[in-house]
Amino acid sequence: MDFKAYKMDGLGNDFVIIDQRSKDLNLSKEQVIKICDRNYIGCDQLILINKIDSNKNSLFFYNSDGGVSGACGNGTRCVAKLLSEESKENIINLETASGKLISKILDDNTVETNIGKATIEWEKIPLSKKVNTKNLELKIKSINNSEFTGGIAVNVGNPHVIFFVENLEDYKIEKIGPEMEKNKLFPEKCNVTIANILDNKNIKVKVWERGAGLTKACGTAACATAFAGFITGRTQNETKIKFELGDLSIKIENDHSILMRGAVSKIKEIQIKL
């Protein structure tokens, strides 16, 4: 099987995008894993564009381990830019498992997506039992072996846990992430963010993505972190989330829907042989 695809990224969070609007490729889990493998093509997530009807398209997201993701903020922004280049329209509507996502192309490489409403209701995250989602009382350890207790659970199309710490460099996300991702409190696993509030409008983060591992950026994690900071009184409703390669600007509306704005890369066409 030989077909065309696209490679894009949002702040280093990279994707292979396959357009299935004219033909469903019926990729197996093994084929998804192969495409995502960095010894082959490599990406954090594989995204499929599917046609619903003449005016509607849907997105399906795979993590690099072959598992399904309900939402991908940076990926949605990348696809919106790709489809905007094709249609010459500046507003792109896309259906996902977590609902309709509306994106606006603001300039040549800046895209804003309304990622939908965030929630901290325990059964909607979901959690395995009813607990205080603003303080899960989960324990993580620093590199100095000191214990930190906390964790805020948020769902933004997929489950997240956020730990606000004093010094980001005291914590190894590579160790904490895979352990916390599989914590029994999260029956569908979770994305893990360790965050440091610089001031009430700026948060620096490290992210471990469910099913993908360590990533340079994560759109839904940025939204979940900004929301967690806002509802606990740590930050304002407009926040910049700082990743290794740049910032995502997050705005929380009155109805708790979240706008995410940031840069996307240029579109690179690739050929895949399976």
N, C-alpha and C positions, 0 to 999 in steps of 0.2 A: 504493500500500500504506500502510495506516494502522494503527498498533498501539500498545499501551501498553508502557511500559518504566519502569525505575527509575534514579534517579541517587543514588549514594552515594560517600562517600570515607573513606579511612583516613589521617588526618593530612595531608589535602590531596591525597593520591594518589587521583585520582577515576576513577569507573567509570560506564559505562552498562550496566545489567543487563537482559537480555531473557529472559523466561520462555518457553521453547519446549516446555514439558512437554505442552501440549495441541495445539500445531501447530508444525511445523518451517517456519521462514520462508525457508530456503534463501538466505540473504543472499550477495550477490556480494562480491568483494574491494572493488570500487568503492563499494558501499553501506556496507561496514564503514568504509572511509576517510572517507566523507561523514559518517557518524554521529560519528566521532571528531574530525572537523575542528572547531576551536573557533570558526570562523565560522558553523557550523551548530549542533550541540549541544555537542560537545567533551568529550573524556575522554582519560585516559592509556591505558586499556584498555577494550575491549568484552567483556562476559562473557555467554555463553549458558548458560542452565540447561536441561539435557535430561533427559528421563525414561528410566531404564533399565527399571525395573519399579515396582510399587506401593510398594515400600519404598526404592528407590534412585534417586538423581539424580546426574547428572554435570555437570561444568563444562568449558566450552571457552573459551579465552582468545585474543583477538586484540589485538595491539599496534596503536597508532594508525596505523602505516604499512600495515596490512592483513595483516601477517605473523602467524604463530601463535606463541604462547608456551606453554611446557610447564607453567608454574606461575605463580601470582600470589598471594602471601601476603595482602596487604591486601584484594585482591578476594575471596579465599576467606572472609576474616573478615566482609566486608560481606554476602556471600550467606548465610553462616551466620546472621547476625542477621536478614536478610530472611525466611528460611525458618523461623526460630524464632518470629517474630511470627505466621506462618501456622499452624504446628503446635503452638505453645505448649510445645515441648520445648526443653530446655536443652543437649542434646547433638545435634549435627548431623554426619552422615557424608556426605561428598561424594567421588565418584570424579573423578580428573583424569588427565591423560596421565602424570603423574609418580607416580601411586598414590592410595590412599585417604587423604583428609585428614579428621581428626576435630577438630571445633571445640566449645568449651564457651562458653556465654553466661554470663559471670560476674556482670554486673549490667546496668543499663539500656543502657550504651553500651560496655562492655568485653567483648572477645571474645578467647579464647585458642585458637590453632590449632596442632596438631602437624603441622608442615610436612614431616615425614619425615626420612630420614637424609641428611646431607651427605657428600660424598666429595671427595677430592683426587687420586684415581687419574686419571692423564693421559688415558687412553682413554675414561673415563666422563664427562669434562667436556664435550665432548671437545676435545683438542688435536690439532694436525696432526702432532706428533712427540713423542717421549718426552723430557721435560725434568723438572727438579726443580720440582714444582708449588708448593713453599714459597718458591721464589725463581726467578721466570721470567726474571730479568735483562732485563726490559723497561725502556726509558728513557722518562721523562716530563720535561718542562721546566717550571720555575717561571716566574712573571711576571718574575723577574729574570734569566731565561735560564740559571739553574743547573740542572744535570742530576741527576735522582734515578733510581737503578737498583733495581729490585725487582719486586714484583707477586706475589701469591699467587692461585692458581687454585682455585676451589671450585665444585662443582655442587650446587645446592639446588633441583632440578627444572629449572633452566636454568643456563647457564654464567656465572660471575662472575670478575672479576679485582679484587683489592683492593690498593691502595697505602697503606701506613701512613707518613704524613709528619709532620714536626715542626709545621708551621704550615699549616692548611687554607687560609687566605686567600692563601697564596703560589701556589696552583694554580688555574687556570681550568678547571673541569670542562666548561664549554661548548666549549672547544677540545680538551682531552685526550680527552673522552668519545667524540666521533664518530670520531676517528682510531684510538683503541684498540679500539673496538667492531668495526672492520673489519680489525684486525690479522690477518695470514695465519696466525698461531698458532691462531686460533679459527675453525675451518671453519663453525661455526654462529653466528658472531659472539658477542658477550658483553655483559653488563652491567658497567659500570665504576664502581667506588667509590674515592673518595679519602677517607681516614680519618685522624683525629687522636685518639690515645689520651689522654684527660684523666687517667684513673687506671685501676686494674685492673678497675673496674666500670662505666666510662663512656667511650663513644666517640662523637665527633662526626663526621658524614659529609656528603659531597656525592655524589649519584648521577646517573649517566647510564644510562638504561634502553635496552637493545637494542630497536630498533624503535619506541621512544616518545620518546626524547630526555630532556631535563632534567625530572626529576620532583621534587615536594616531599617525597616519601617513597617507599620501596620495601621491601616486606616481605621478599622473598627476599634483597635486598641486605643488609638488616639481619641476617638469619640467617647469610648467607655471611660478613659482616664479623665478627660475634661468633665464629663458628667459626674463622675465620682467626686472630683474636687469641688464641683459646684454645689451638689446636694448636701455635702458635708460642711459647707461654708468656708472651704479652703481657698477657693478661687472664684472669679467672676464668671459670667455666662459666656464671655468671649475669651478664649485662651489659645495660646500658641503651644503646640506640643513639639518638643525639640528632639529630632532623631539625628543620627550620625551624619547624614547627608543633607539635612535641611529641616524645615518646619512645616507642619500642617496647622492651618488656622481653623479652629473649631468654634462654632456659635451655637448655643443652646437656646431654642425658641421657648416661648411661654408654655407651649403644649408639650414640651420635652422632646420635640423633634430636633434633629441635629444636622447642621450644615457643616460640611467639611470642604475646605478649600486648599489647594496646593498645586505644585508643578507635576506634570507628567513628561515622560521622555518623548523623543521622536519615535516614529513608527518604523520598525525594521521588519521587512518581509523575509521569511525564512522558508526552507523546504524541509519537510519531515518524511523520512523513509522508515516504515515499520515492516 
